[in-house]
Amino acid sequence: MSEPRKMTTDRLKSSRIVEHSVSTHGEQIAAKLAERAQGLPGDFSALDFLAVLLFLQALQTSARQQLAAADEAHRNEIANDDGVREERDAAGADLGAIIQAQRDGFRAAFGPTKAKELGFDVRLGRNDGARLAQGKRLLAKLDPEKPLPVSRIPGVSVDLGVRPAIEAAVTRLETALDNVADEKTKADATQVAKDFAMKEFDATFLRVGRTLEALYTLAGELDLAARVRPSRRRPGRTETVGEEPDPGQGEPEPGTPPVGFQPPVLIP
């Protein structure tokens, strides 16, 4: 099975960072929000900030699991394609070898013009579709009910004993091409499903991330807010996941804010 692409792994990694943040700091954030609510006019005792945080976490977890499942289904599907493509290539090579060998024999016996009339093209088809078409033309031309021309080589006669071999090779290649087309159709379907799951993931990640960032900021946890902030340039990822340092840059100095960090504006 092929490995997930980086654009998928980065999204899954970012999602786990956000989910883990709620598991680790949720109670702390909820307590600080409840404490802040106590100093405001009105009764906010019914507010359950932890439940809100856990709700956001659950939304993100669900989006991650759906994307991971769609990605795995697509990778499993395309992993099956290798065998059918190998069979297609082998079947095409087999039919090509039979056509080539028989073409040389027919051209020697009847001459190039007669051999072409019997369906043997001057050149062998370069791709499997062309070879399949050549094989089918040969089967149509090499009709057992029609007598072959007289051989131009004295004492040498030609029969159609090769026809079953050509027919078998044509059937094999046609089946192989159908199987490849079928696998492509399935792979296209799983790719569409994955694209949809990724689109849904990106939308959920942006909404959850922004909401958590706002709640963390209201609680006064600016460092934690920066870690869950969605990237403005790369959908479905935090600002730090997938970032590569500019050429020539070394390790950041201790205390340096994360890449893309922008201090939030606090509303007193």
Sine and cosine of phi, psi and omega as CSV:
sin_phi,cos_phi,sin_psi,cos_psi,sin_omega,cos_omega
0.00,0.00,0.71,-0.71,-0.03,-1.00
-0.94,0.33,0.36,-0.93,0.00,-1.00
-0.99,0.16,0.49,-0.87,0.05,-1.00
-0.89,0.45,0.51,-0.86,0.06,-1.00
-0.96,0.30,0.42,-0.91,-0.08,-1.00
-0.86,0.51,-0.59,0.81,-0.03,-1.00
-0.90,0.44,-0.45,0.90,0.07,-1.00
-0.99,0.13,-0.72,0.70,-0.03,-1.00
-0.90,0.44,-0.59,0.81,0.04,-1.00
-0.90,0.43,-0.61,0.79,0.03,-1.00
-0.92,0.40,-0.70,0.71,0.00,-1.00
-0.90,0.43,-0.63,0.78,0.04,-1.00
-0.90,0.44,-0.71,0.71,0.01,-1.00
-0.88,0.47,-0.65,0.76,0.00,-1.00
-0.89,0.46,-0.69,0.73,0.00,-1.00
-0.91,0.42,-0.57,0.82,0.05,-1.00
-0.88,0.48,-0.71,0.70,-0.02,-1.00
-0.92,0.40,-0.72,0.70,-0.01,-1.00
-0.89,0.45,-0.70,0.72,-0.02,-1.00
-0.90,0.43,-0.54,0.84,0.02,-1.00
-0.87,0.49,-0.67,0.74,0.01,-1.00
-0.93,0.38,-0.67,0.74,0.01,-1.00
-0.88,0.48,-0.61,0.79,-0.09,-1.00
-0.99,0.10,-0.66,0.75,-0.15,-0.99
-0.91,-0.42,0.04,1.00,-0.08,-1.00
-0.84,0.54,-0.75,0.66,-0.03,-1.00
-0.90,0.43,-0.63,0.77,0.02,-1.00
-0.89,0.45,-0.72,0.70,0.00,-1.00
-0.90,0.43,-0.70,0.71,-0.02,-1.00
-0.87,0.48,-0.67,0.75,0.01,-1.00
-0.89,0.45,-0.66,0.75,-0.01,-1.00
-0.94,0.34,-0.59,0.80,0.06,-1.00
-0.92,0.39,-0.66,0.75,0.03,-1.00
-0.90,0.43,-0.62,0.78,0.03,-1.00
-0.90,0.43,-0.66,0.75,0.02,-1.00
-0.92,0.39,-0.57,0.82,-0.01,-1.00
-0.92,0.40,-0.46,0.89,-0.02,-1.00
-0.91,0.41,-0.45,0.89,-0.03,-1.00
-1.00,0.03,0.11,0.99,-0.05,-1.00
-0.98,-0.22,0.48,-0.88,0.08,-1.00
-0.92,0.40,0.63,-0.78,-0.03,-1.00
0.96,-0.28,0.23,-0.97,-0.03,-1.00
-0.97,-0.24,0.93,-0.36,0.00,-1.00
-0.91,-0.41,0.36,0.93,-0.06,-1.00
-0.91,0.42,-0.38,0.92,-0.03,-1.00
-0.99,0.17,-0.21,0.98,-0.02,-1.00
-0.94,0.35,0.77,-0.64,0.04,-1.00
-0.92,-0.40,1.00,0.00,-0.07,-1.00
-0.91,0.42,-0.56,0.83,0.01,-1.00
-0.91,0.42,-0.62,0.78,0.03,-1.00
-0.89,0.46,-0.61,0.79,0.03,-1.00
-0.90,0.43,-0.70,0.71,0.01,-1.00
-0.89,0.46,-0.67,0.74,0.01,-1.00
-0.92,0.38,-0.55,0.84,0.08,-1.00
-0.89,0.45,-0.71,0.71,0.03,-1.00
-0.89,0.46,-0.65,0.76,0.04,-1.00
-0.88,0.48,-0.68,0.74,-0.01,-1.00
-0.90,0.43,-0.63,0.77,0.06,-1.00
-0.86,0.51,-0.71,0.71,-0.04,-1.00
-0.93,0.36,-0.64,0.77,0.03,-1.00
-0.88,0.48,-0.69,0.73,0.00,-1.00
-0.89,0.46,-0.68,0.73,0.01,-1.00
-0.90,0.44,-0.65,0.76,0.01,-1.00
-0.90,0.43,-0.71,0.71,-0.03,-1.00
-0.90,0.44,-0.61,0.79,0.02,-1.00
-0.92,0.39,-0.65,0.76,0.04,-1.00
-0.92,0.40,-0.68,0.73,0.00,-1.00
-0.89,0.46,-0.65,0.76,0.00,-1.00
-0.92,0.39,-0.67,0.74,0.01,-1.00
-0.91,0.41,-0.63,0.78,0.02,-1.00
-0.91,0.41,-0.68,0.73,0.00,-1.00
-0.91,0.41,-0.64,0.77,0.02,-1.00
-0.89,0.46,-0.64,0.77,0.00,-1.00
-0.94,0.35,-0.67,0.74,0.00,-1.00
-0.92,0.40,-0.60,0.80,0.07,-1.00
-0.90,0.44,-0.62,0.79,-0.03,-1.00
-0.93,0.38,-0.73,0.68,-0.05,-1.00
-0.95,0.30,-0.37,0.93,0.06,-1.00
-0.92,0.39,-0.44,0.90,0.01,-1.00
-0.97,0.22,-0.20,0.98,-0.10,-0.99
-0.96,0.28,-0.42,0.91,-0.09,-1.00
-0.85,0.52,-0.71,0.70,-0.05,-1.00
-0.89,0.45,-0.70,0.72,-0.04,-1.00
-0.95,0.33,-0.53,0.85,0.05,-1.00
-0.94,0.34,-0.62,0.78,0.06,-1.00
-0.89,0.45,-0.65,0.76,0.03,-1.00
-0.91,0.41,-0.64,0.76,0.05,-1.00
-0.87,0.49,-0.71,0.70,-0.01,-1.00
-0.90,0.44,-0.67,0.75,0.00,-1.00
-0.92,0.40,-0.66,0.75,0.00,-1.00
-0.91,0.41,-0.63,0.78,0.04,-1.00
-0.91,0.41,-0.65,0.76,0.02,-1.00
-0.91,0.41,-0.63,0.78,-0.01,-1.00
-0.90,0.43,-0.73,0.68,0.02,-1.00
-0.90,0.44,-0.66,0.75,0.01,-1.00
-0.87,0.49,-0.67,0.74,0.00,-1.00
-0.90,0.44,-0.65,0.76,0.01,-1.00
-0.91,0.41,-0.72,0.70,-0.01,-1.00
-0.87,0.49,-0.70,0.71,-0.05,-1.00
-0.89,0.45,-0.72,0.70,-0.03,-1.00
-0.90,0.44,-0.69,0.73,-0.02,-1.00
-0.95,0.30,-0.55,0.84,0.04,-1.00
-0.87,0.50,-0.70,0.72,0.00,-1.00
-0.89,0.46,-0.65,0.76,0.01,-1.00
-0.92,0.39,-0.68,0.73,-0.01,-1.00
-0.93,0.37,-0.60,0.80,0.02,-1.00
-0.92,0.39,-0.60,0.80,0.03,-1.00
-0.92,0.39,-0.62,0.78,-0.07,-1.00
-0.98,0.20,-0.63,0.78,-0.15,-0.99
-0.89,-0.46,-0.16,0.99,-0.06,-1.00
1.00,-0.04,0.37,-0.93,-0.07,-1.00
-0.86,0.50,-0.63,0.77,-0.06,-1.00
-0.91,0.41,-0.77,0.64,0.00,-1.00
-0.90,0.43,-0.61,0.79,0.01,-1.00
-0.89,0.45,-0.62,0.79,0.03,-1.00
-0.93,0.38,-0.63,0.77,0.05,-1.00
-0.88,0.48,-0.50,0.87,0.01,-1.00
-0.99,0.13,0.01,1.00,0.08,-1.00
0.95,-0.30,0.01,1.00,0.00,-1.00
-1.00,0.01,0.98,-0.21,0.00,-1.00
-0.92,0.38,0.35,-0.94,0.00,-1.00
-0.90,0.44,-0.65,0.76,-0.03,-1.00
-0.90,-0.44,0.54,-0.84,0.08,-1.00
-0.98,0.20,0.68,-0.73,0.02,-1.00
-0.84,0.55,0.67,-0.74,-0.07,-1.00
-0.98,0.19,-0.43,0.90,0.01,-1.00
-0.87,-0.48,0.19,-0.98,-0.12,-0.99
-0.91,0.41,-0.57,0.82,0.02,-1.00
-0.90,0.44,-0.67,0.74,0.02,-1.00
-0.92,0.40,-0.63,0.77,0.01,-1.00
-0.92,0.39,-0.61,0.79,0.05,-1.00
-0.89,0.46,-0.68,0.73,0.02,-1.00
-0.89,0.45,-0.64,0.77,0.05,-1.00
-0.89,0.46,-0.70,0.72,0.00,-1.00
-0.88,0.47,-0.64,0.77,0.00,-1.00
-0.93,0.37,-0.60,0.80,0.05,-1.00
-0.90,0.44,-0.64,0.77,0.03,-1.00
-0.87,0.49,-0.70,0.71,-0.01,-1.00
-0.89,0.45,-0.58,0.81,0.03,-1.00
-0.94,0.33,-0.59,0.81,-0.04,-1.00
-0.98,0.19,-0.64,0.77,-0.04,-1.00
-0.99,0.11,0.93,0.36,-0.05,-1.00
-0.99,0.14,0.85,-0.53,0.00,-1.00
-0.86,0.50,-0.37,0.93,-0.03,-1.00
-0.99,0.16,-0.24,0.97,-0.03,-1.00
-0.96,-0.29,0.75,-0.66,-0.01,-1.00
-0.94,0.33,0.54,-0.84,0.05,-1.00
-0.98,0.19,0.37,-0.93,0.08,-1.00
-0.88,0.47,0.26,-0.97,0.05,-1.00
-0.97,0.25,0.73,-0.68,0.00,-1.00
-0.91,0.42,0.64,-0.77,0.02,-1.00
-1.00,0.09,-0.04,1.00,0.04,-1.00
-0.98,-0.18,0.90,-0.44,-0.04,-1.00
-0.85,0.53,0.73,-0.69,0.07,-1.00
0.99,0.14,0.00,1.00,-0.01,-1.00
-0.92,-0.39,0.80,-0.59,0.06,-1.00
-0.87,-0.49,0.42,-0.91,-0.02,-1.00
-0.84,-0.55,0.69,-0.72,0.09,-1.00
-0.86,-0.52,0.00,-1.00,-0.05,-1.00
-0.98,-0.20,0.53,0.85,0.01,-1.00
-0.90,0.43,-0.32,0.95,-0.01,-1.00
-0.99,0.16,-0.24,0.97,-0.09,-1.00
-0.83,0.56,-0.70,0.71,0.02,-1.00
-0.86,0.50,-0.59,0.81,0.02,-1.00
-0.91,0.41,-0.66,0.75,0.04,-1.00
-0.91,0.42,-0.67,0.74,-0.01,-1.00
-0.88,0.47,-0.68,0.73,0.01,-1.00
-0.91,0.42,-0.65,0.76,0.00,-1.00
-0.92,0.38,-0.61,0.79,0.04,-1.00
-0.90,0.43,-0.72,0.70,0.01,-1.00
-0.88,0.48,-0.67,0.75,0.00,-1.00
-0.89,0.46,-0.72,0.69,-0.03,-1.00
-0.92,0.38,-0.65,0.76,0.00,-1.00
-0.89,0.45,-0.66,0.75,0.05,-1.00
-0.90,0.45,-0.67,0.74,-0.01,-1.00
-0.90,0.44,-0.67,0.74,0.02,-1.00
-0.91,0.42,-0.62,0.79,0.06,-1.00
-0.89,0.45,-0.65,0.76,0.00,-1.00
-0.92,0.40,-0.64,0.77,0.04,-1.00
-0.89,0.45,-0.69,0.72,0.02,-1.00
-0.89,0.46,-0.63,0.78,0.02,-1.00
-0.91,0.42,-0.68,0.73,0.02,-1.00
-0.91,0.42,-0.61,0.79,0.03,-1.00
-0.90,0.43,-0.64,0.77,0.03,-1.00
-0.88,0.47,-0.68,0.73,0.02,-1.00
-0.92,0.40,-0.66,0.75,0.01,-1.00
-0.90,0.43,-0.62,0.79,0.05,-1.00
-0.89,0.46,-0.64,0.77,-0.01,-1.00
-0.91,0.42,-0.69,0.73,0.01,-1.00
-0.94,0.33,-0.48,0.88,0.07,-1.00
-0.93,0.38,-0.65,0.76,0.05,-1.00
-0.88,0.47,-0.69,0.73,0.02,-1.00
-0.90,0.44,-0.63,0.77,0.03,-1.00
-0.92,0.38,-0.68,0.74,0.02,-1.00
-0.87,0.50,-0.65,0.76,0.02,-1.00
-0.91,0.41,-0.70,0.72,0.00,-1.00
-0.89,0.46,-0.61,0.79,0.01,-1.00
-0.93,0.37,-0.64,0.77,0.04,-1.00
-0.89,0.46,-0.69,0.72,0.03,-1.00
-0.91,0.42,-0.63,0.77,0.04,-1.00
-0.87,0.49,-0.74,0.67,-0.04,-1.00
-0.87,0.49,-0.66,0.76,0.01,-1.00
-0.91,0.42,-0.71,0.71,0.01,-1.00
-0.91,0.42,-0.69,0.72,-0.03,-1.00
-0.87,0.49,-0.66,0.75,0.00,-1.00
-0.90,0.44,-0.71,0.70,-0.05,-1.00
-0.93,0.36,-0.72,0.70,0.00,-1.00
-0.91,0.42,-0.72,0.69,-0.04,-1.00
-0.88,0.48,-0.70,0.71,0.00,-1.00
-0.91,0.41,-0.63,0.78,0.00,-1.00
-0.92,0.39,-0.69,0.72,0.05,-1.00
-0.89,0.45,-0.66,0.75,0.02,-1.00
-0.86,0.51,-0.68,0.74,0.00,-1.00
-0.91,0.41,-0.69,0.73,-0.01,-1.00
-0.92,0.40,-0.67,0.74,0.04,-1.00
-0.88,0.47,-0.64,0.76,0.00,-1.00
-0.91,0.42,-0.67,0.74,0.05,-1.00
-0.88,0.48,-0.52,0.86,0.02,-1.00
-0.99,0.16,-0.08,1.00,0.02,-1.00
1.00,0.08,0.16,0.99,-0.01,-1.00
-0.99,-0.12,0.98,0.18,-0.12,-0.99
-0.95,0.32,-0.62,0.79,0.03,-1.00
-0.89,0.45,-0.68,0.73,0.02,-1.00
-0.92,0.40,-0.60,0.80,0.03,-1.00
-0.88,0.47,-0.63,0.77,-0.01,-1.00
-0.91,0.42,-0.53,0.85,-0.06,-1.00
-0.96,0.27,-0.42,0.91,0.00,-1.00
-0.98,-0.20,0.06,1.00,-0.05,-1.00
-0.93,0.36,0.79,-0.62,0.05,-1.00
-0.93,0.37,0.58,-0.82,0.04,-1.00
-0.94,0.35,0.60,-0.80,0.05,-1.00
-0.99,0.13,-0.34,0.94,-0.10,-0.99
-0.97,-0.25,-0.43,0.90,-0.08,-1.00
-0.82,-0.57,0.98,-0.19,-0.05,-1.00
-0.83,0.56,0.59,-0.81,0.10,-0.99
0.97,0.22,0.19,0.98,-0.03,-1.00
-0.71,-0.71,0.45,-0.89,0.13,-0.99
-0.96,0.28,0.19,-0.98,-0.06,-1.00
-0.92,0.38,-0.41,0.91,-0.08,-1.00
-0.99,-0.11,-0.40,0.92,-0.04,-1.00
-0.97,0.24,0.80,-0.59,0.03,-1.00
1.00,0.06,-0.05,1.00,0.03,-1.00
-0.97,0.26,0.72,-0.70,0.07,-1.00
-0.93,-0.38,0.70,-0.71,0.02,-1.00
-0.90,0.43,0.48,-0.88,0.04,-1.00
-0.91,0.43,0.51,-0.86,0.02,-1.00
-0.82,0.57,0.71,-0.71,0.03,-1.00
1.00,-0.03,-0.18,0.98,0.01,-1.00
-1.00,0.05,0.66,-0.75,0.05,-1.00
-0.99,-0.10,-0.40,-0.92,0.03,-1.00
-0.94,0.35,0.60,-0.80,0.02,-1.00
-0.93,0.37,0.45,-0.89,0.05,-1.00
-0.92,0.40,0.51,-0.86,0.06,-1.00
-0.83,0.56,0.69,-0.72,0.01,-1.00
1.00,0.04,-0.03,1.00,0.02,-1.00
-0.94,0.34,0.75,-0.66,-0.01,-1.00
-0.88,0.47,0.41,-0.91,0.05,-1.00
-0.85,0.53,0.35,-0.94,0.03,-1.00
-0.85,0.53,0.75,-0.66,0.02,-1.00
0.99,0.16,0.11,0.99,-0.05,-1.00
-0.91,0.42,0.75,-0.66,0.11,-0.99
-0.75,-0.66,0.88,-0.48,-0.04,-1.00
-0.84,0.54,0.77,-0.64,0.01,-1.00
-0.95,0.32,0.42,-0.91,0.06,-1.00
-1.00,0.02,0.87,-0.50,-0.01,-1.00
-1.00,0.04,0.68,-0.73,0.05,-1.00
-0.97,-0.24,0.93,-0.36,-0.04,-1.00
-0.90,0.43,0.00,0.00,0.00,0.00
